[in-house]
Amino acid sequence: MTRADERDQRSSADGAQGPHDLDPTVTGDLDEVLAGALEHARPYAEEGTLPTRAPSVAEVDPTRFGIAAVELDGTEHVAGEADTPFPIQSISKVFSLVLAMQKAEDGRGIEAELWQRVGVEPSGDPFNSLVQLEHEEGVPRNPMINAGALIVDDVLVTHCEDPPGDMRSLVSELAGEPLDLDGTVLEQDGESGHRNRAMAYLMSSFGNLRNPIDRVLDTYVHQCAVSMTTRQLARAVRFLANHGVDPATGRQVLEPASARRVAAIMLTCGTYDAAGEFAFNVGLPCKSGVAGGIVGTVTDTMGVCVWSPPLAPSGNSAGGTAALAYLAERLRISLF
């Protein structure tokens, strides 16, 4: 008997579930569970505030709320405004990292092009902090904060003739339909990204940003402006739950080891300096954005996404975090 057989036998004997098995008493009613999560989380959303630092999303209706879960076989479960598009903002950092890893694999290698230039540690500081970047000589802590995303985009500018177009093509493929850009984000975020520009110049002064700064910043603004729904985002992250393979097409988007590393970075760094609390309460690899979206993955099972614009002080969606915590508890899908 193998160790795996022994483990399965013990699990059957004590009635335990595997770490990613959905509770069999609720899988058939997943739509009802999502609806319950939405209603449970609405009071938490009322405690959040709209982000004044992001003009493009500061005037959105704070009562809007959508949630979606898409299983690997394509079955879709939704509640609320799951088909209302919103700018994905920092959620895009997951997809730009994936594209950069693809390009690096075909170039000098992921280690040389990415991990020697950006770390994989939680920052413990705000997503747009300059202080840590100065102390660590232009090497960002991880790719999920703004400075790290600029390094990722620098890699894209090196490899792509049209980095924003290639990025949108990748996400459109994963979502299963063409995606548009949010014109307000393009206009307002392009005009207000002074701190991002400061970070770019600082990293350039340390030799860690190698392409023209305007091209790198333009790539970043365009990726943040991609407009998607919770349904589309839940579809688009399923490949990370499926060992790097897009279940809709069978294409190997990333090698399994690289897909695991992206999920690990999401878990430890994807929700800013609240990542520890998020792991404690939700326990899934997730990435949030300033527009109120949060995507997550459940290995071998599904992709999930919530959208509720009001943010908690951490910068993560207040209602979205509560909804995901409800799902994790009700479905027993936490990694822990």
C-alpha positions, 0 to 999 in steps of 0.5 A: 500500500502506498502512502497516498493509499494509506492517507485515503484510507485514513480519510475514509475511515474518519470521514475527513475531506481532502483539502480541496473537496467541496462539502458534499452537502452544499455543492449541489446548492452552490448558487444558494451559497453564493447568494447567502455569502452576498447577503451575509457580506452586505453589512460589512460593505456598508462599513467600507469607504470608496477610495478617494486616491483612485478618481476612476472608482471614487464615485461608483455606487457603493451598494453594487455587489457581485459574486461568481464561482466557475468550476473547472468543468465550466459550470458557472454559479453567480449571485448579484451583479456578476455581469457588471463590468468594472476595471480590474486595476491591481488584479491585473498584476496576476495576469501581467506576471503570468505573461512575463513568466511566459516571455521569460521562459522563452528568453533568459529564464524566469530566475534571471529576468524576474526573480533576480529583480523582484522579490517574493516576500510580503511587503508589510507596507502600503502597495505604493510605498517608496520607503522600502524601495529606497532601503532595498536599492530599487528591488521591490519586495514582490510583484503584487505591489506597484513597484514590483508590477512595474518591473514585471511590465519592464520585462513585457516591454522588453519582449512584446511589441505591444505589451498592453495588447498582448496582456489584454489578448491573454486575459481575453483568451482566459475569460473566453471573450473579448475584453474592453478597456475602461476609458476613465481609468486610462484618462484619470489614472494616466494623469494621477500616477505621480507616485508610480512615476516616482517609483519608476525613476527610483528603480531606474536610478538603481539600474533595475528598470531598463526600458523607457519609463513612459512605456512601462507606465503606459503598460501599467495603466492599460493593464489596470484599465481592463474591464471585466465582470466577476463571472469573467474573472472567475473563469480567467483564474481557473488555470491557476486552480488547474495546475497551469492548464486552461480547462476551457482550451486545454492549453498549458498557460504556465508550467505546473511549478510556475502556476504554484508559485503564482498562487503562492505569491497571491496567498502571501502578497496578493492582499497588500499588508493584510495578507496574514489576516486574509490567510487567517480568515479566508485561506485561499490564494487571492488578489485584490484591486482598488475597484473592489474586486478580489479573485481567488482560486481553489485548487482542482476545483474552481476560480472565484471572484467577488466585487464590492467597491467600498474598501476596508482600511487595508485597501481590500474590498470590505464586503468581498473579504467577508463574502470570501470568508463566508464561502471558505467556512461554508464550503470548507475550502481554506488551504488550512 
